[in-house]
Amino acid sequence: MELAEPLEYVCVQCRRHEAVDDALVSTCRQCGDEMRNVDLVTD
C-alpha cells in the first residue's frame, strides 16, 4: 500500500494554504470557512 501525497488546499475566504493528508478536511483552521483543493479553485 502506498501513501498518497498530501494535497494542497486553499480557503475560499481568507486564502490560507494548507497541505493535508486527509481529503475529508474541508474547514479552514484560521477562519472556519470552506477549504478546496488548489487545483479546483478558479477565480
N, C-alpha and C positions, 0 to 999 in steps of 0.2 A: 504494500500500500504506500502510495506517495503522498507527501504532504503538499497541499496546494499553496501557491504563493499568496502572500497577503494581498488583498485588493485595496486600492486606494479609494476612499470615499470623500465626498465634499458636502458640507452643509449647504442647503439651498438658501438659507438666510444669511448666516454670518461668514460663509465661505471657508470655514475651518476644515483643513485637510486632516485625514486620519487613515492610517493603514491598519486594516483589521483582517484577522484570520477567519472570522465568523461572518458569513454573508447575511446572517439574520440581524446584525446590528444595523439599526436604522434611525437612531436618535442621537443627535449631537450632544456631547457631554458638556459643551460650553453654554448653548442657548436653549437646548431641548427641541429644536426643530428637526426636520427630516434630513437624513443623510442619504446621498445617492452615489452610485458608482461613478467615478470620474469620467469613464468612457461614455456614459449615457447622458451626462449633463450637457445641455445645449442652451445657449442664451438667445 
